[in-house]
Amino acid sequence: MATSKKDQRREARERLREEREAQDRRAKVRGRVLIGGTLVAVLALAVGIGVYAAKSSGADDEAAGKPFVQPANTTGKDGIVIPYGKADAKNVLSVWLDPRCPFCAGVEIGLGRTFKEQADAGTYRVEYHFTTFLDKALGSGKGSRRAVNAMGAAVNESPEKFMEYLQVLYKNHPTEESDDKFGSTATLLDLADQVPGLRTPAFNKAVKELTYMPWAEKVGQAFFDQGKKRTPDVSVNGKQLTVNSGQGIDSIAPDAFKKLISENLKP
């Protein structure tokens, strides 16, 4: 007998609860608090629960019936990649993020400016990818998808506006992945006020009417299609980089990141 979507979501939540409890037990045995344990549990189950949710939930209701519109300044099949930097750069920095993920926020807050500076200097081209698995893995919410829709509206204005808006979003990120803060259209628009010139009529309309939601669905699905397992995921020329400091959500220092980059650039 086919399992209902309600049952599937309940099973996913139960698996998350069990993993959290297991993390707590292991932390007590070690005699310390596991920083970010809830998120680690979610990320550790990204393949199991994330793919499970993606396969079972189908198209997002907010995308259903809407025509597919690809934002300007995106690349790849269906525009699932948001590039920044010189198109002919020999090196490529690939960054995968989920808008509701605090650890992703730590990477973007700590290293986002460095990404931009090095891309501007021609060191590499940044290719941003986004996933929305937390919306589905947690069984409810729309913050990841709505934030990606808003970022589609931003990059449609310009790559520069997108980069600024990305920084603003993550500097105001949900402190817990269970917080659906970005599910609020008003919040996404208010934060856009911090990017000079972003609040055009076209941007406002796209955010309010969810113009890019079918695109956001394709962007999010690419995470699973490409076999990714967790966020944040950062690599240069296909070489995986460890960019979390191990101290909560904080990233490694910009200088340490630049050293990693220099060691993995094409000659």
Buried (B, 14 or more C-beta within 10 A) or exposed (E): EEEEEEEBBEBBBEBBEEBBEEBBEEBEEEEEEBEBBBBBBBBBBBBBBBBBBBEBBEEBEBBEEBEEBBBEBBEBEBBBBBBBBBEEBEBBBBBBBBBBBBBBBBBBBBBBEBBBEBBEEEBBBBBBBBBBBBBBBBBEBBBBBBBBBBBBBBBBBBBBBBBBBBBBBBEBBBEEBBBBBBBBBEBBBEBBEBBEEBBBEEBBEBBEEBBBBBBBBBBBBBBBEEEBBBBBBBBBBEEEBEBBBEEEBBBBEBEBBBEBBEEBEEE
